[in-house]
Amino acid sequence: RTTARQLHLCYCLTPMRYAWDLRATYLEAIDAVTGWRRPLANALLDRLQRWDSETSRSVTDFVAISDHIRDRIERCYGRESAVIYPPVDVDFFTPREPDRATSAPYVTASRWVPYKRIDLIVEAFRALPDRQLLVAGDGPDMPRIRAAAGPNVRFVGELDRTALRELLRNARAFLFAAEEDFGILPVEAQACGTPVIAFGRGGVLETVRGSGQGCPTGVFFETQSSAAIVDAVGRFEAGPAIPASACRAQAERFSASRFRAAFEAHVRRAWQSFVAGGG
């Protein structure tokens, strides 16, 4: 709640995801795709969407965490926004020399919820029996994900930051199958010198350099399917080796010091504009 004399700056992670863009995923997660629950859930989500849109009008100035979210803010709220990428602790997530061996395991990590699509990564490795996959994390999707796993998949549970760093440092590549708003983990992996194999939608297109770009740091797949992941792993292995130094350099673009400088400068400009406009 603000008055006309207050600057309201919103650093927006995303407009309410389940109300705007992931309604079908949410309805499936609560078993409301059909039956009496669907109209009730839709009515609630419609009401949340209207409330979210109306509340956004009180914001003086929006800042988005990625171009992906800037587009969503424009589509959902009809508002323009600047982009300031969130900070990643690249001083903690660091590489280890020498470079990893080709026999190193692949790694994925996440909160196990439906839209993260960890199940597709696990399923893909059934078709890659001579490669090892380590899966970190936990969540409500655990029974379904474990059921899809073959003998070459090992679940390591939830990890603290130090254990996660060791996992990322020793991975051949980090796999990421979600359409994420920004995606901290792919940047943390690159900070550890580890390439990323990712679904080519969302914020990851801004944080990972694909094979068609100079100094690539990963490989993208175009559809959320286990077959597409298998194909991407094959392309990753057949392509030129991605050096840890390239991954590290890409991750340093998202350092905390860069975030602080950019955010401080934006707040200063927003305040000066607000005051000049009579605020």
N, C-alpha and C positions, 0 to 999 in steps of 0.2 A: 504494500500500500504506500503510495507516494503522493506528494503534493506537486503542484506546478513548479515549485522552486527546487525540486529534487531531480538529480540526474539518475535515471534508472538504466544501468548498463547490464545487459544479460550475456554472460559467456555460456552459449547454448551447446550442450552436448548433443541434443537432438530434440526436435518436436516429439511429443509423446509417441513412441515407436509403435506400440500395439494399437493405438487409436487411429493412426494415419496409414502406416505402411505394412505392418505385419499382422493385420487382423486375422487373415486365414490361419497363420501359424498359431496365434493365440487361441483361436476357436478350437483348433485341433488339440492343443495342449490341455484344454479344460474339457475335452470331449463334448464340444458343443457345435460340431459341424452340422449335425442334423438333430431333429427332435425338439423338445420344448425349451431346451437351454439356449438354442441359437437366437430366437427373437429377443429373449431377455438379455443375452450378452450383447447383441447388436444394439439394443436400445441404450444400454449402459455405455458402450463405446461411442455411440453417436453423441450422447450427452457429454462425455469427456472431451470429445473432439470439439464441440461447440464451446465448452468452457475453456479449453486450451487456446482456441483461436481468439476468444474475447479477452482473455487475460493477457495475451501477447501485445494487445494494443497499448498497454500501460508502459511498455518498454521504450525508452528513448533511443537506445542504440544496441543493436545485436552484434555479437562477435561469434562466429562459428568455429568449430574445431577442425573443419576440413572443407574443401570445396564441395564435397558430397553433401555435407550438412548445410552449407550455404544455399545450395540448390533446393534442399528440402524446406528450409526456412522461407525461401521465396515462394515455393509452391503451396505450402501450408498456411503461412501467415501473410503472404503478399508483401514481405519486407525484405529490404536489402541488408547485407551484413558483410563485415570484414572477416577475414580468415586469419586466425592465429593458432598454429598447431600446438597441442598440449605438450607439456614437458615429459621427457623420458629420462630416466636416471642412467645416462650413458657413462657416468663416472663409476657406477657400481657394476653395470653389465659391460664387461670388457672381454676381449678375446684372450685365448691362451695359445701360445706358440708351442710346437709347430702346427701347421695346418692339419686338419683331421684326415684320417685315412678313408679310402673309399668303402671300407668295411664297417664304418661307423653306423650306428642306428639312426633311423629317421625319428623325429620327435614331433608330437603335438601336445598342446596344453590348453586348457580352457575350463570355464564353468560349464558343466554338462547340461545345457538347456537346448531345446529343439533347434533354434535357429543357428546355433554354432555348428551343426552338422558334423560332429565328431563321429557319428555312426557311419558316415560315408567314407571317412578316412580309414576307419577300422575295417570296413567292408572291402575297401580297395586292396588292402594288404593280404586278403585271402588270395588274390590273384598275383601276389608278389611274394611267394612263400620263401624265397631265398633272401629276402630283406627283412630286417627287424624293425619293428615300430614300438616306441615307448610312448605311453599315453599318461599324462599327468592331469590331475584334477578330480572332481567329483561333482555330483549333482543329481537332479531328479531323473535324468535320462540314463542313469547307470545300468539298470537291467537290460535295456534295449541295446546299449553299446557293447556290453560284455557278451551278449548273445551273438553279436555279429563278428566276434573276434576269432581269429585262427590261432594256432599254436605259436606263430611268430610275433604275436602282439603281447606286450607286457604292460600291465597297469601298475603305476608307481605311486598312485594316490595324490593327495594334496601335498604340495611342497612349500617350504619357506623360501624366501628370496635367494638365500645362498645355495640351497639345493637346486632350485630352478636355474640359477646361473650355471651351475656345473652341468646340468642336463643340456642346456642350450650350447654351451661351449663345446661339448663332445658330440653334438649331433651332426650328421651328414647334411641334413637340411631340416627346416622347420615347416610343417604342413599346416595350412590354415584354410578352412572351407566355408567360413561365414562371410556374409555381406555385412561388414562392420562399418560403423560410423567413422572411426579412425583406426583403431586396432593397435593397442600398445605392444602386445606380444610380438608381432612381426618386427617391430622396431627394436625391441629388446634382443631378439634373436640376431638381427643384423649387427647390433652393438657388440655382440659376442663373436662376430665374424662369421655368422652362420647364414647361408642363403635361405630364401623363403620360396616355397611352392604354394601358391595361393589362388583362390577363386578370384577372377578378375573383375570384381565389382566392389564399389564402395571405397572407403578411405585407403585401402591397401594400394590402390592405383596411384596414390600420392606419396606413399611411403616406401614402395618397393619399385625398383627399376627392372622392367621386363627385358626379355631377350632381344627385343627389337630396338632397345635404347642403348646409348653408349654406357659403358661400364655397368653392365647388368648386375643386379643383386638377387635375381630370382626368376621364376618361371610362373606364368599364369595359366589357369585352365578356365574355359569359357562357360561350362555348365556345372551345376551342383549335382554331380553323379560320381559313383565309384569308378566307372569306366574313364571319365575325364581325368580323374586323379591318377589312375594307372598310366594313362597316356602322358600326363605331365611329368611323372617320375621318370618315364622312359626318355622324354625329351631332355630333362635335366641331366640324366646320366650320360646321354649321347652327346650333349653339347660341350662347349669349352668349359674347363673348370672355372668356377667363380671364386676369385681370391677373397680371402678374409678382409684384406685392406679395403676393397671396394665396398663390402657390406658395412664395415666400420665407418667409412667416410659418409655413406648415406645416412646412417643412424645419427651421426653427429649433427645433422641438420635439425634435429629435434631435441637438442639439449635443453636443460633447465635454464642455462644462462641466456640462450637465445629467446626462450619463452619470456623470461622476466623482462628483457630489454624491449621486446615487441609489445608486451602487454602494458608495460609502464608508459611507453610512447603513445599507445592508442588511448589509454585513459586520459593522458594529458591533452591530447588533441580533442577528445570527446568533451572534456570539461571546458576547454577554451571555446569550442563551438557552442556549447550549451550556454555559457555566460554571455557570449556575443549575441546569442539569439534572445536574450532577456530572461534566461532562467535564473 
